[in-house]
Amino acid sequence: MPNVPPDLTRLSLDDKRRLVFRQLQAGKEQEQGRGVPHQGDRDGFAALITDFEPLSVARPLPQHRLLESMAWLMAHARCIKEGIRAPARVQAVWDEVTTQVAHYGVSPDIIRQREIALAPAACADHALADLGVDAIPIYADLHTDPHGALLDRRMALYAACVDQLLDQAYPPTEARTPPDDLIHVTCSGYLAPSPVERLVSRRRWTETTVTHAYHMGCYGAFPALRMAVGFLAASQVGLSQPKRRIDVLHTEYLSLHADPLKQAPADIVSTSLFGDGFIKYALYPVTLARQQRKRGLKVLTLKESIIPDSAREMTWNLAPHAFDMYLSKDIPLWIGDHILALVEALLRSVHLDLTQARHQCVFAIHPGGARILDVVKQALRLEEAQVAASRKVLYEHGNMSSATIPYIWREIVADQNIPAGTRVISMAFGPGLTATGAVLEKSEGAV
Amino acid sequence: MPNVPPDLTRLSLDDKRRLVFRQLQAGKEQEQGRGVPHQGDRDGFAALITDFEPLSVARPLPQHRLLESMAWLMAHARCIKEGIRAPARVQAVWDEVTTQVAHYGVSPDIIRQREIALAPAACADHALADLGVDAIPIYADLHTDPHGALLDRRMALYAACVDQLLDQAYPPTEARTPPDDLIHVTCSGYLAPSPVERLVSRRRWTETTVTHAYHMGCYGAFPALRMAVGFLAASQVGLSQPKRRIDVLHTEYLSLHADPLKQAPADIVSTSLFGDGFIKYALYPVTLARQQRKRGLKVLTLKESIIPDSAREMTWNLAPHAFDMYLSKDIPLWIGDHILALVEALLRSVHLDLTQARHQCVFAIHPGGARILDVVKQALRLEEAQVAASRKVLYEHGNMSSATIPYIWREIVADQNIPAGTRVISMAFGPGLTATGAVLEKSEGAV
């Protein structure tokens, strides 16, 4: 275990537990000694989300360019499928698809750019029509299969992409202590061993526990948070080895699942809405995080609920070529009808009401799409400034599924205008329909 | 929420939290009052695994019959693929495949029977050759595609099977309180919404949180345990709503992923080893479980580790027709080399050594195959009687992936010869290679 400081590797489990408890205790005493208000027993078990590290494998591409490439690819695939070659008929398909994409595609006013890990860098400056579909690995055999590559090929590309991200996230030469836990969140690629398990295997991190938080869609950051908070709490009460740091890694490679023959309005919406998104962050017990002066978000409470009878509104299932998405246009209405009850329940558990929250809190809302932000804003009667971080992340990245909310948390932590102590009401939505949320508290890392 | 007692639905979160704390406290006082030895603070956070309910959709089929059907199906698919029709050549393929299956297939001495959810009941008494492949839904179009159905069709069958299991597990007319959490464990079917999310949606269990513990293979019960223990600990320290009961549901529909054209020795081993397996159980805070006189296993400690450089030994990946398994024949050797270190680390954290454990403890070992039980027994120098529960579950069900270990736990809880207080050393293995374990303690449910 080259990356574990030698003193730790020689300690028994019990010694390690004693060491961590001593540090937790020291953190509390230090706090009390310096006159920082003591936050009660709950703090000893609370977790801080910190160390946000966005990751990427490709420069984001401008949305106008992506819409153009998407239309060209769809028209091209349709001509192959239908055996259309005569220039006038090809032009008619192109005109029709372009009109549809212009009508249903998400506008560059809402999403400026998206990372598309599949696309070569040249796509930023050249139309896909000029580069040719061969430039994109899953479309290399489009002439024989206009749906694109089969699922096993796409999963191999997913693995290669995540391997590259993991080398960014954990440089092989870095001497940092490995995390006690590594939670891998994705709804876009499943392999066993997963790329994360292979990383832990080749780095010989035998004290690192890997957990997969898979197939929970856009709200995936919240189950991961539940797991991380639970693992820390369980370790602090002695039910597992003591844990100092849990890393969470989101790898959402959504462009991998495109099928250019899916051309219904709902398909055009989703293909123009989702961007690839990758991010790593860490959770520490709050007392340890304070000693290390970490800035971040303390987890105060979590709640999740499935909206009755809304199961059909959104699906994400496995198919021979790719994972297959369906989004109903009514999703924002369902969320608009149910979000108030979720937020009120969250607020009750931290003794706030919505009027107080509106004046004192910041909101981190998963921007499933622009309309979702609008309905949540309206249902909770928020000002535009209160959803600005969500709007900004959508504009700069598109909907990155589970990776989106961590990017918004990162904005809030970095924002100097949001003082320490500010409560952050965070929420996300996904298949189920599931509505989930947390109350967090900004912490500036002062000891 | 028709299944929630009316008093609970009307309570605020804080009222519920107070209620649960009061019950926890009452449990402790009751214990102390009746002279049961007080187990220290740790007990207040510990969880009990209980209420094991095996589920099934089909009668198990005898292994000799399954081997015969498997050989027939493989020969049939190969003849289709290779365009073989002449009776003499068909006979030659049949002879060759039968010899291979007899040589590499798991013997009926090791596995007596397996549940195969795909197979109609008639398969118990009739050869598949007589029934015809059309009797099995994924082979209905074998003549046009000898790999069997494509992945989307298999996932739809998975969903229908799990819907049926969920109606068994949670009868629609039952008035029992829904669980606070429902953890769904599987490595054989992914849909969003999952069947479990759809259940919660149509029953309107708006206070039930669903978590997917997916794609972790045969060791999946342990990550689920980590999650459940963590969710209970987090709720008990006030980081989420109070939780009284977490249900865990395993749905391993492995026969769904068969591909009769996969005919290498390793494929014959895995197809004849894995059986479908379904089971539900619950975790309660120990103090609540005692009040309800639950018999079960208290979770004392958990540990998991990835064996360095063994990633290639076992894979389970998505492909266009089905999930695709590879098992190296060296897996038992890797486990044999590493199991001692894992078990010693587990024992250290509960202040036991291996010599004590050999005399005092029961072992619940995932029977990945008969050889895995043999090497673990040898590495830990156990008696055959100490691995009897594992051997028995393998014999009666085959390897049911993540569902196997809960069946073994259930055997141990039901076994009158194993007294309360007995420590249970439990372990499982899967892709990574991951080796994971827990120390549990049998509890008889006396107040």
HADDOCK unambig.tbl for C-alpha pairs under 7 A between the chains (distance, minus, plus):
assign (segid A and resid 13 and name CA) (segid B and resid 348 and name CA) 6.98 0.50 0.50
assign (segid A and resid 13 and name CA) (segid B and resid 349 and name CA) 5.93 0.50 0.50
assign (segid A and resid 14 and name CA) (segid B and resid 349 and name CA) 6.24 0.50 0.50
assign (segid A and resid 42 and name CA) (segid B and resid 237 and name CA) 6.44 0.50 0.50
assign (segid A and resid 150 and name CA) (segid B and resid 320 and name CA) 6.20 0.50 0.50
assign (segid A and resid 151 and name CA) (segid B and resid 318 and name CA) 6.82 0.50 0.50
assign (segid A and resid 151 and name CA) (segid B and resid 319 and name CA) 5.46 0.50 0.50
assign (segid A and resid 151 and name CA) (segid B and resid 320 and name CA) 5.47 0.50 0.50
assign (segid A and resid 152 and name CA) (segid B and resid 318 and name CA) 5.93 0.50 0.50
assign (segid A and resid 152 and name CA) (segid B and resid 319 and name CA) 4.55 0.50 0.50
assign (segid A and resid 152 and name CA) (segid B and resid 320 and name CA) 6.55 0.50 0.50
assign (segid A and resid 190 and name CA) (segid B and resid 215 and name CA) 6.96 0.50 0.50
assign (segid A and resid 190 and name CA) (segid B and resid 317 and name CA) 6.97 0.50 0.50
assign (segid A and resid 191 and name CA) (segid B and resid 316 and name CA) 6.41 0.50 0.50
assign (segid A and resid 191 and name CA) (segid B and resid 317 and name CA) 4.97 0.50 0.50
assign (segid A and resid 192 and name CA) (segid B and resid 215 and name CA) 6.92 0.50 0.50
assign (segid A and resid 192 and name CA) (segid B and resid 315 and name CA) 5.32 0.50 0.50
assign (segid A and resid 192 and name CA) (segid B and resid 316 and name CA) 5.00 0.50 0.50
assign (segid A and resid 192 and name CA) (segid B and resid 317 and name CA) 6.07 0.50 0.50
assign (segid A and resid 192 and name CA) (segid B and resid 431 and name CA) 5.68 0.50 0.50
assign (segid A and resid 193 and name CA) (segid B and resid 311 and name CA) 6.37 0.50 0.50
assign (segid A and resid 193 and name CA) (segid B and resid 315 and name CA) 6.16 0.50 0.50
assign (segid A and resid 193 and name CA) (segid B and resid 431 and name CA) 5.13 0.50 0.50
assign (segid A and resid 193 and name CA) (segid B and resid 432 and name CA) 4.91 0.50 0.50
assign (segid A and resid 197 and name CA) (segid B and resid 432 and name CA) 5.78 0.50 0.50
assign (segid A and resid 198 and name CA) (segid B and resid 311 and name CA) 6.03 0.50 0.50
assign (segid A and resid 198 and name CA) (segid B and resid 432 and name CA) 6.75 0.50 0.50
assign (segid A and resid 200 and name CA) (segid B and resid 306 and name CA) 6.94 0.50 0.50
assign (segid A and resid 201 and name CA) (segid B and resid 306 and name CA) 5.91 0.50 0.50
assign (segid A and resid 201 and name CA) (segid B and resid 307 and name CA) 6.26 0.50 0.50
assign (segid A and resid 201 and name CA) (segid B and resid 308 and name CA) 4.29 0.50 0.50
assign (segid A and resid 201 and name CA) (segid B and resid 309 and name CA) 5.43 0.50 0.50
assign (segid A and resid 201 and name CA) (segid B and resid 311 and name CA) 6.74 0.50 0.50
assign (segid A and resid 202 and name CA) (segid B and resid 308 and name CA) 5.91 0.50 0.50
assign (segid A and resid 202 and name CA) (segid B and resid 309 and name CA) 5.53 0.50 0.50
assign (segid A and resid 204 and name CA) (segid B and resid 308 and name CA) 5.02 0.50 0.50
assign (segid A and resid 206 and name CA) (segid B and resid 305 and name CA) 5.31 0.50 0.50
assign (segid A and resid 206 and name CA) (segid B and resid 306 and name CA) 5.80 0.50 0.50
assign (segid A and resid 206 and name CA) (segid B and resid 307 and name CA) 6.84 0.50 0.50
assign (segid A and resid 207 and name CA) (segid B and resid 305 and name CA) 6.18 0.50 0.50
assign (segid A and resid 208 and name CA) (segid B and resid 305 and name CA) 6.57 0.50 0.50
assign (segid A and resid 209 and name CA) (segid B and resid 304 and name CA) 5.71 0.50 0.50
assign (segid A and resid 209 and name CA) (segid B and resid 305 and name CA) 6.02 0.50 0.50
assign (segid A and resid 211 and name CA) (segid B and resid 223 and name CA) 6.68 0.50 0.50
assign (segid A and resid 212 and name CA) (segid B and resid 213 and name CA) 6.85 0.50 0.50
assign (segid A and resid 212 and name CA) (segid B and resid 214 and name CA) 6.72 0.50 0.50
assign (segid A and resid 213 and name CA) (segid B and resid 212 and name CA) 6.84 0.50 0.50
assign (segid A and resid 213 and name CA) (segid B and resid 213 and name CA) 6.48 0.50 0.50
assign (segid A and resid 214 and name CA) (segid B and resid 212 and name CA) 6.72 0.50 0.50
assign (segid A and resid 214 and name CA) (segid B and resid 214 and name CA) 5.99 0.50 0.50
assign (segid A and resid 215 and name CA) (segid B and resid 190 and name CA) 6.97 0.50 0.50
assign (segid A and resid 215 and name CA) (segid B and resid 192 and name CA) 6.93 0.50 0.50
assign (segid A and resid 223 and name CA) (segid B and resid 211 and name CA) 6.68 0.50 0.50
assign (segid A and resid 226 and name CA) (segid B and resid 231 and name CA) 6.98 0.50 0.50
assign (segid A and resid 227 and name CA) (segid B and resid 227 and name CA) 5.82 0.50 0.50
assign (segid A and resid 227 and name CA) (segid B and resid 230 and name CA) 6.78 0.50 0.50
assign (segid A and resid 229 and name CA) (segid B and resid 234 and name CA) 6.66 0.50 0.50
assign (segid A and resid 230 and name CA) (segid B and resid 227 and name CA) 6.80 0.50 0.50
assign (segid A and resid 230 and name CA) (segid B and resid 230 and name CA) 3.55 0.50 0.50
assign (segid A and resid 230 and name CA) (segid B and resid 231 and name CA) 5.05 0.50 0.50
assign (segid A and resid 230 and name CA) (segid B and resid 233 and name CA) 6.34 0.50 0.50
assign (segid A and resid 230 and name CA) (segid B and resid 234 and name CA) 5.11 0.50 0.50
assign (segid A and resid 231 and name CA) (segid B and resid 226 and name CA) 6.99 0.50 0.50
assign (segid A and resid 231 and name CA) (segid B and resid 230 and name CA) 5.04 0.50 0.50
assign (segid A and resid 233 and name CA) (segid B and resid 230 and name CA) 6.34 0.50 0.50
assign (segid A and resid 233 and name CA) (segid B and resid 233 and name CA) 5.80 0.50 0.50
assign (segid A and resid 233 and name CA) (segid B and resid 234 and name CA) 5.59 0.50 0.50
assign (segid A and resid 234 and name CA) (segid B and resid 229 and name CA) 6.66 0.50 0.50
assign (segid A and resid 234 and name CA) (segid B and resid 230 and name CA) 5.11 0.50 0.50
assign (segid A and resid 234 and name CA) (segid B and resid 233 and name CA) 5.59 0.50 0.50
assign (segid A and resid 237 and name CA) (segid B and resid 42 and name CA) 6.48 0.50 0.50
assign (segid A and resid 237 and name CA) (segid B and resid 45 and name CA) 6.99 0.50 0.50
assign (segid A and resid 239 and name CA) (segid B and resid 300 and name CA) 5.95 0.50 0.50
assign (segid A and resid 239 and name CA) (segid B and resid 301 and name CA) 4.80 0.50 0.50
assign (segid A and resid 239 and name CA) (segid B and resid 302 and name CA) 6.78 0.50 0.50
assign (segid A and resid 240 and name CA) (segid B and resid 301 and name CA) 5.04 0.50 0.50
assign (segid A and resid 240 and name CA) (segid B and resid 302 and name CA) 5.12 0.50 0.50
assign (segid A and resid 240 and name CA) (segid B and resid 303 and name CA) 6.61 0.50 0.50
assign (segid A and resid 300 and name CA) (segid B and resid 239 and name CA) 5.93 0.50 0.50
assign (segid A and resid 301 and name CA) (segid B and resid 239 and name CA) 4.78 0.50 0.50
assign (segid A and resid 301 and name CA) (segid B and resid 240 and name CA) 5.02 0.50 0.50
assign (segid A and resid 302 and name CA) (segid B and resid 239 and name CA) 6.76 0.50 0.50
assign (segid A and resid 302 and name CA) (segid B and resid 240 and name CA) 5.11 0.50 0.50
assign (segid A and resid 303 and name CA) (segid B and resid 240 and name CA) 6.61 0.50 0.50
assign (segid A and resid 304 and name CA) (segid B and resid 209 and name CA) 5.71 0.50 0.50
assign (segid A and resid 305 and name CA) (segid B and resid 206 and name CA) 5.33 0.50 0.50
assign (segid A and resid 305 and name CA) (segid B and resid 207 and name CA) 6.19 0.50 0.50
assign (segid A and resid 305 and name CA) (segid B and resid 208 and name CA) 6.60 0.50 0.50
assign (segid A and resid 305 and name CA) (segid B and resid 209 and name CA) 6.03 0.50 0.50
assign (segid A and resid 306 and name CA) (segid B and resid 200 and name CA) 6.95 0.50 0.50
assign (segid A and resid 306 and name CA) (segid B and resid 201 and name CA) 5.90 0.50 0.50
assign (segid A and resid 306 and name CA) (segid B and resid 206 and name CA) 5.81 0.50 0.50
assign (segid A and resid 307 and name CA) (segid B and resid 201 and name CA) 6.25 0.50 0.50
assign (segid A and resid 307 and name CA) (segid B and resid 206 and name CA) 6.84 0.50 0.50
assign (segid A and resid 308 and name CA) (segid B and resid 201 and name CA) 4.29 0.50 0.50
assign (segid A and resid 308 and name CA) (segid B and resid 202 and name CA) 5.89 0.50 0.50
assign (segid A and resid 308 and name CA) (segid B and resid 204 and name CA) 5.02 0.50 0.50
assign (segid A and resid 309 and name CA) (segid B and resid 201 and name CA) 5.43 0.50 0.50
assign (segid A and resid 309 and name CA) (segid B and resid 202 and name CA) 5.52 0.50 0.50
assign (segid A and resid 311 and name CA) (segid B and resid 193 and name CA) 6.36 0.50 0.50
assign (segid A and resid 311 and name CA) (segid B and resid 198 and name CA) 6.02 0.50 0.50
assign (segid A and resid 311 and name CA) (segid B and resid 201 and name CA) 6.74 0.50 0.50
assign (segid A and resid 315 and name CA) (segid B and resid 192 and name CA) 5.31 0.50 0.50
assign (segid A and resid 315 and name CA) (segid B and resid 193 and name CA) 6.14 0.50 0.50
assign (segid A and resid 316 and name CA) (segid B and resid 191 and name CA) 6.42 0.50 0.50
assign (segid A and resid 316 and name CA) (segid B and resid 192 and name CA) 5.00 0.50 0.50
assign (segid A and resid 317 and name CA) (segid B and resid 190 and name CA) 6.96 0.50 0.50
assign (segid A and resid 317 and name CA) (segid B and resid 191 and name CA) 4.97 0.50 0.50
assign (segid A and resid 317 and name CA) (segid B and resid 192 and name CA) 6.05 0.50 0.50
assign (segid A and resid 318 and name CA) (segid B and resid 151 and name CA) 6.82 0.50 0.50
assign (segid A and resid 318 and name CA) (segid B and resid 152 and name CA) 5.91 0.50 0.50
assign (segid A and resid 319 and name CA) (segid B and resid 151 and name CA) 5.47 0.50 0.50
assign (segid A and resid 319 and name CA) (segid B and resid 152 and name CA) 4.54 0.50 0.50
assign (segid A and resid 320 and name CA) (segid B and resid 150 and name CA) 6.18 0.50 0.50
assign (segid A and resid 320 and name CA) (segid B and resid 151 and name CA) 5.47 0.50 0.50
assign (segid A and resid 320 and name CA) (segid B and resid 152 and name CA) 6.54 0.50 0.50
assign (segid A and resid 320 and name CA) (segid B and resid 320 and name CA) 3.98 0.50 0.50
assign (segid A and resid 320 and name CA) (segid B and resid 321 and name CA) 6.41 0.50 0.50
assign (segid A and resid 321 and name CA) (segid B and resid 320 and name CA) 6.40 0.50 0.50
assign (segid A and resid 348 and name CA) (segid B and resid 13 and name CA) 6.97 0.50 0.50
assign (segid A and resid 349 and name CA) (segid B and resid 13 and name CA) 6.00 0.50 0.50
assign (segid A and resid 349 and name CA) (segid B and resid 14 and name CA) 6.22 0.50 0.50
assign (segid A and resid 431 and name CA) (segid B and resid 192 and name CA) 5.68 0.50 0.50
assign (segid A and resid 431 and name CA) (segid B and resid 193 and name CA) 5.13 0.50 0.50
assign (segid A and resid 432 and name CA) (segid B and resid 193 and name CA) 4.93 0.50 0.50
assign (segid A and resid 432 and name CA) (segid B and resid 197 and name CA) 5.80 0.50 0.50
assign (segid A and resid 432 and name CA) (segid B and resid 198 and name CA) 6.76 0.50 0.50
